[in-house]
Amino acid sequence: MTTLNAGENASEHPSEPVKGYCMKCNETLPIIDAEYCETKQKTGVRGRCGVCGKGMFKFIGSKTRNRPPGYYDQRKREARLEKRRQKLLDGVPPIRAAYISDQTDPKPEPGSG
């Protein structure tokens, strides 16, 4: 976790205090000792309430927001093609193939019988 007061990258770490909702005070208050942390899908800020000192957490961003242009269109297209493929193959029975080896009478191995 990185502390918000570090100020390494001004665009990522704003200089103004981060505010969050305190469940105990029932108010939007500044978060003290704020640190960035990450979950599976989102980034957030963890710290303490400026008034009562209880723990606070606030989601501030998404890890999936910076997708390349056309990412979601491509995913929709792939899903549509997969549905079409499944619909076409739904009524077709699976192919059962028998493979015949080149040898018609394999020689028995010595000591096997």
N, C-alpha and C positions, 0 to 999 in steps of 0.2 A: 504494500500500500504506500502511496505517496502522500505526503502532507500538502495541504492546499497552500500553506504559507510559503512554500519553497519558491514559487514564482519563476520556475525554469522556463515555462512556455506560457506566455500571457494568454494565448488563445484557448489553451486547454484549462489553465488554472486562473480563473478570474481573481482580481485583487480585492474585489468587494466580498464581504462575508456571505457565505451561502446560507440561505434561510430555508427552514423546513418546518413542518407542523409537529408540535409537541402534543402527544396524546394526553399527558398529565395536565399541562397548562391550558389546553384547548385553544392555542394561539399559534400563529406563524412567527417563529423566533429565529435568531441567528444560531447556527450550529458552531459550537466551540470545539477546538482540536479536531477539525474536519480532516478526513483522509479519504482519498479516492479508493474504491474497492470495486471488484468485478464479480458478477455472478455469471451464470451460463450464457444468458442472452443480453444482459444489460450492464451498464456501469452505474455506480451510485456513490453517494457520499455518506460516510459514517462519522458520528461524533457525539457530543453531549449538548444538552439544552443549555442556553445561555442563562436561564432563570433558575430552573429546579435541578439541573445537573443530570437528569435522566438520559439514557441513550436515545439517539435519534438516527434515522436512516432515511435517505431520500434518493430515489432513482433520478438520474440526470441525463441518461442517454441510452442509445441502442447500439449494439455491436453490428447489427445488420443494416444500418442506415446507409452506409457507404458502398452500396452494391454498384457494379458497373452498369452503364446504360443498357437497357434491354434485358436485364437479368430476369425480371419477373415475366416479361413477354416470352422469353425462351422457355422458362419453366412451365408456363401455361400451354405453350405449343407442345412440349414434350408430354405433358399429361394428356392432352387431347389426342395425340398420336398413339399413346399407349392404350387409351380407352378404345380407339378405333381398332387397334390391333387385337385387343382382347375380344371385341365384338365379332371380328372376322373369324377368329380362331375358336370361338365358343362352340359352334356346331360341327367343327371338323374333328373326327376321331384321331387320336394320336397314332403316329406311324410306328408299326412294329417291324423291324428289319432283322433278318437273320444273316449273320455274317458267316460265310463259308471260308475256311482256311484253304491255302494252296495245297496242302497235303491232304490226300484222301485217306490214306492209311498211315497214321503216324506210327513210327516204330516204338515198341515198348522199351522203356529204359531198363537196362540190366539191373537185376536184383529187385525189381518191383513185383515180381509175381512168380 
